[in-house]
Amino acid sequence: MIPNTLVGPKFRKGQKVVFVGGEGVIKNYRPESESWIYLVEMPLRPKQNIDRVGYETMLWLSETDIS
């Protein structure tokens, strides 16, 4: 049996992060496939080309997609 060597999350709740396509704040995270994925909430801006409301402003990103 191979032991699980998952290291703790790199980012924390409330932390501001950037990624390709935008920026946001970590709202939650969970382990997945020997890494972590993060629920990121993007801020609503007054001048958007598309309308975003509610959960459309949140997305799950892998740890490798965030800086």
VEXZA-335239 format. One line per 4 residues: number of its first residue (from 1); their letters; for each residue z, y, x of N, C-alpha, C. Coordinates in steps of 0.2 Angstrom, whole numbers, plus 5000, padded with zeros to 4 digits. Example, Ala and Ser with C-alpha at 12.3 -4.5 7.8 and 13.67 -1.06 7.14 Angstrom:
REM VEXZA-335239
1) AS) 5039:4972:5066:5039:4978:5062:5039:4984:5066; 5035:4989:5064:5036:4995:5068:5039:5000:5064
***
This chain:
REM VEXZA-335239
1) MIPN) 5000:4994:5004:5000:5000:5000:5000:5006:5004; 4996:5011:5003:4995:5017:5007:4999:5022:5004; 5004:5026:5007:5008:5031:5004:5004:5037:5003; 5006:5041:4998:5003:5047:4996:5006:5052:5000
5) TLVG) 5001:5056:5004:5003:5061:5009:5001:5068:5006; 5001:5069:5000:5000:5076:4997:5004:5081:4999; 5002:5086:5002:5006:5092:5004:5007:5097:4999; 5012:5101:4999:5013:5105:4993:5008:5110:4992
9) PKFR) 5008:5114:4987:5002:5118:4985:5002:5124:4990; 4996:5127:4991:4995:5132:4996:4997:5139:4993; 4995:5139:4986:4996:5145:4982:5002:5144:4977; 5005:5150:4975:5011:5150:4970:5009:5154:4964
13) KGQK) 5013:5152:4958:5012:5156:4952:5013:5163:4953; 5009:5167:4950:5009:5175:4951:5006:5178:4957; 5003:5173:4962:5000:5176:4968:4993:5178:4966; 4991:5184:4969:4984:5186:4968:4980:5183:4973
17) VVFV) 4974:5180:4970:4969:5177:4975:4962:5179:4973; 4958:5178:4978:4950:5179:4977:4946:5173:4978; 4941:5173:4975:4936:5167:4975:4929:5170:4974; 4924:5166:4976:4917:5168:4974:4916:5169:4967
21) GGEG) 4915:5175:4965:4914:5177:4958:4919:5181:4955; 4925:5182:4959:4930:5186:4956:4937:5186:4960; 4941:5188:4956:4948:5188:4958:4953:5187:4953; 4959:5185:4954:4964:5183:4948:4971:5182:4951
25) VIKN) 4975:5179:4946:4982:5178:4948:4983:5171:4946; 4986:5167:4950:4988:5160:4949:4993:5160:4943; 4991:5156:4938:4996:5155:4932:4999:5148:4932; 4996:5143:4935:4998:5137:4935:4995:5133:4940
29) YRPE) 4997:5127:4942:4994:5122:4947:4996:5115:4945; 4992:5110:4948:4994:5103:4947:4990:5099:4952; 4993:5094:4954:4989:5089:4959:4984:5086:4956; 4978:5085:4960:4973:5081:4958:4969:5079:4964
33) SESW) 4967:5072:4964:4963:5069:4969:4965:5071:4977; 4972:5070:4978:4975:5072:4985:4974:5079:4987; 4974:5084:4982:4973:5091:4983:4977:5094:4977; 4976:5101:4976:4978:5104:4971:4973:5108:4967
37) IYLV) 4973:5109:4961:4969:5113:4957:4974:5119:4954; 4971:5125:4953:4975:5130:4950:4971:5134:4944; 4976:5135:4940:4973:5139:4934:4974:5147:4936; 4968:5150:4936:4968:5157:4938:4966:5161:4932
41) EMPL) 4969:5166:4931:4968:5171:4926:4964:5177:4929; 4958:5179:4926:4955:5184:4929:4956:5190:4925; 4957:5196:4928:4959:5202:4924:4953:5205:4920; 4954:5207:4914:4949:5210:4910:4948:5217:4913
45) RPKQ) 4942:5219:4913:4940:5226:4916:4936:5229:4910; 4937:5236:4910:4934:5239:4904:4926:5239:4904; 4923:5239:4910:4915:5239:4910:4913:5232:4913; 4912:5227:4908:4910:5221:4909:4903:5220:4906
49) NIDR) 4899:5216:4909:4892:5215:4906:4893:5210:4901; 4898:5206:4901:4899:5201:4896:4906:5202:4893; 4907:5200:4887:4913:5200:4884:4917:5194:4885; 4923:5195:4887:4928:5189:4888:4934:5191:4885
53) VGYE) 4937:5186:4881:4943:5186:4878:4947:5180:4878; 4953:5180:4878:4958:5174:4878:4957:5170:4884; 4956:5163:4882:4956:5158:4887:4949:5159:4891; 4944:5162:4889:4938:5163:4893:4940:5167:4900
57) TMLW) 4946:5170:4900:4947:5174:4906:4951:5169:4911; 4952:5163:4910:4956:5158:4914:4951:5152:4916; 4952:5150:4922:4948:5144:4924:4952:5140:4929; 4950:5134:4930:4953:5129:4935:4949:5129:4941
61) LSET) 4952:5131:4947:4948:5131:4953:4952:5126:4958; 4948:5123:4962:4951:5119:4967:4954:5123:4973; 4958:5120:4977:4962:5124:4982:4956:5127:4987; 4951:5123:4988:4946:5125:4993:4942:5130:4991
65) DIS) 4942:5132:4984:4938:5137:4982:4941:5144:4982; 4948:5144:4984:4952:5150:4983:4953:5152:4990; 4954:5159:4991:4956:5162:4998:4961:5167:4996
***
